[in-house]
Amino acid sequence: MSMKRMVEYHIGRLKDKRDDIRLEAIQELVLLDATEALSDLEQLYRTDTSLDVRRAAKDAGKKLFALQLLRDKNQE
């Protein structure tokens, strides 16, 4: 499975009804350095009913945003 497909798979799992599946998807997106998931994580942080999921999305968003800034800086 290509990296893009793996990221898309885990982004899709962010909409699962089970908290544990959403938490696992968040962890996988961080492991994949999936900066393309930032907007999905932000949406999850703003709207999810689970405090644990919102916290995980916030932490993952911070990590991935920092990675994106680093990548952007290295491209200059």
Secondary structure, DSSP 8 states (H G I E B T S, - for coil): --HHHHHHHHHHHTT-SSHHHHHHHHHHHHHTT-GGGHHHHHHHHHH-S-HHHHHHHHHHHHHHHHHHHHHHHHH-
